[in-house]
Amino acid sequence: MSTGNSAFILYAIDDDLAYPCLATRFETDDLAKLRRALSIDEGEDPSIEGIYTLSSHEAASLCEAFSLNFDHGQRNVVLFKDNEKWASCPYLFHTGYELPLLLQGRKKLAFMHYESHNDDSQKLKARFDHYVAEGMLHAEGEIFDVGGTPNRRIETVYYTPKGEEWRIRALMLIRSNSGPARGWTEIHERLEGTLMGYEDWQNDWWLEYCARGDGIIYGMSLRCTVTKAGYEWIIHSGNRALPPIDGANLTVHQSYSLSDEDMQLALRNNPDIDAFVQFNIAGRHLMHLTDLKKSGPFDIPTSMIPEINRKLTRPIRIVAQR
């Protein structure tokens, strides 16, 4: 049954440096055919949201089934659903390219998580281990037991080029002092990105991208309206506080649910609205107030505004204005 086109990416993985050295993109409306080619049960992954590693033979069969011209040779291939986020990024994400970038000195710090019971994970670790043994990389690791599975462990290993070992200790210091009250904020994220070797303009883009949607860095991304007096309050606070609101409740929307057209229409139709603002806060601070699984709008008691202001994870943004 046709469900509309879905786009997928195929990466051929370099055997030595374990990075995507060749890629192609294809679209299909026949997910049942793709599941058959990947030997996936419909109930297991109906929309094919997972990441799949294919042998060269399996990849060849897939390419034949979908008439793809993809000369991957004898390399293993990774298939996953296309994520438009990466396509919009103006620079190379380090994810998936850690080993070659570390060896070239373009990446200064990486951390990898390895599962003891996962063959692909252990093969990747072996490639890193090779260059550590050759003296080209420095590594420090820690091992965690996984409850419920005997002898199953997760090993986190931090890598740097030789001479950059101090970055691991700096990252540990940042993480240990992120603070239980505010959690991980844009300041911590920028420091971590800098330690990894991202340039300032790349950190700027990443932080701005993260601020537009929900995620682990900033928590929930919410928007609300403010009057002219409220707008001036926010500016006077250095964009660090929501203003007092008349009435019992502050109505907020998930940022993704409000389009530019929606906000401009509201500005035209309601003279009391001077601007739409966006603020970010960890969802755990609001869970007792409303059902955050819904897209909103949500009514938050105005008595909560001082508490929200203390727990904002980034400056308030003006996203639309009269």
C-alpha positions, -999 to 999 in steps of 0.1 A, spaced: 0 0 0 13 34 -9 19 58 20 36 87 2 73 90 -6 99 85 21 135 94 16 165 73 27 202 76 27 228 49 20 263 53 33 292 31 22 316 28 52 354 29 48 369 -2 63 399 14 78 387 48 92 350 38 97 334 68 81 309 73 53 330 76 22 302 74 -4 266 82 -2 234 82 -22 198 92 -15 166 76 -28 129 79 -23 102 52 -23 65 50 -15 67 12 -11 79 7 24 66 -29 23 91 -37 -5 119 -20 15 111 -40 46 112 -72 26 146 -62 12 159 -55 47 141 -86 62 122 -63 87 88 -74 101 62 -46 97 54 -47 134 91 -43 143 97 -10 124 66 -1 103 80 33 91 117 22 89 129 47 114 159 26 125 195 26 113 205 -6 95 239 -20 87 240 -41 55 267 -64 42 279 -56 7 258 -85 -6 227 -72 12 234 -37 -1 237 -50 -37 204 -68 -34 187 -36 -21 202 -16 -50 190 -41 -75 155 -41 -60 152 -3 -62 173 2 -94 200 23 -75 233 31 -91 255 29 -60 290 16 -65 298 6 -29 322 -21 -39 328 -46 -10 321 -21 17 294 -24 43 265 0 39 244 19 65 208 28 56 186 53 75 157 76 69 168 110 56 170 137 82 165 172 66 183 187 96 217 176 83 210 188 48 204 223 61 236 225 81 263 247 64 293 226 77 303 190 82 289 174 113 315 154 131 291 126 138 302 95 118 335 111 108 352 112 143 381 89 135 394 106 103 388 140 117 408 132 149 436 118 129 437 149 107 437 171 138 404 188 126 385 173 156 401 179 190 379 157 212 354 129 206 335 105 229 321 72 218 297 48 235 304 11 229 280 -18 238 297 -50 249 270 -72 232 269 -53 198 292 -66 171 291 -33 150 300 -13 181 329 -35 190 342 -34 154 341 4 155 360 4 188 387 -19 173 394 7 146 399 34 173 420 10 194 443 4 164 452 41 162 455 44 200 480 15 199 499 32 171 503 63 194 483 86 172 454 91 196 450 93 233 421 75 250 404 75 284 374 54 292 348 44 318 326 13 319 290 11 331 270 -21 338 236 -23 322 209 -35 346 189 -66 336 214 -81 313 242 -102 327 277 -91 317 263 -64 294 283 -31 297 284 3 280 319 17 277 323 54 271 357 63 257 371 98 252 396 104 224 419 133 215 449 137 192 482 135 211 489 167 230 452 176 234 446 153 265 437 183 286 404 187 267 390 155 284 396 169 319 381 202 308 350 185 295 347 165 328 349 197 348 322 214 327 299 184 330 304 180 367 295 217 372 265 220 349 244 222 381 213 202 390 190 233 390 197 247 355 211 216 339 229 217 306 226 252 290 238 269 258 269 280 277 278 244 284 269 233 249 291 260 234 320 251 257 317 214 247 315 223 210 347 245 213 365 217 231 356 193 203 370 217 177 340 234 162 346 270 152 326 299 167 304 303 137 296 266 137 286 268 173 265 298 166 246 279 139 241 248 160 228 267 190 204 288 169 192 256 153 186 239 186 168 269 200 141 266 174 129 232 185 125 208 214 156 189 224 179 178 252 200 210 251 174 236 259 144 215 269 110 225 256 107 254 231 76 274 239 61 306 225 36 332 239 24 367 231 33 398 250 20 434 250 41 464 243 48 468 280 57 431 282 81 435 253 98 464 269 101 444 301 119 416 283 143 440 266 150 458 299 158 424 315 184 416 288 160 390 273 164 370 305 129 371 320 92 369 310 71 399 321 43 398 347 11 389 330 -24 402 339 -49 374 345 -47 339 360 -30 321 331 -2 325 306 -11 307 273 18 291 256 23 270 224 49 245 213 72 265 190 68 240 161 30 245 162 31 282 154 40 291 119 52 326 108 19 330 90 -1 322 122 19 348 142 16 375 116 -22 369 113 -25 372 151 -5 405 151 -28 419 124 -60 409 141 -52 416 178 -40 451 186 -31 441 221 -4 417 208 30 435 203 52 405 198 56 367 200 84 355 221 101 321 225 115 307 257 131 274 266 128 254 298 132 217 308 99 200 304 102 184 339 95 218 354 61 220 337 49 183 338 28 188 369 9 216 352 -2 202 319 0 173 295 31 181 275 25 152 251 0 174 233 9 202 209 -9 228 230 -19 255 236 -12 252 273 -24 274 302 3 280 328 -6 298 360 9 333 360 21 327 395 46 303 379 64 330 359 90 339 385 99 302 388 100 298 350 123 328 348 147 311 372 149 280 351 152 294 316 179 276 296 186 304 271 177 341 265 142 349 254 139 354 216 116 378 198 103 357 170 76 380 156 69 417 162 44 443 152 
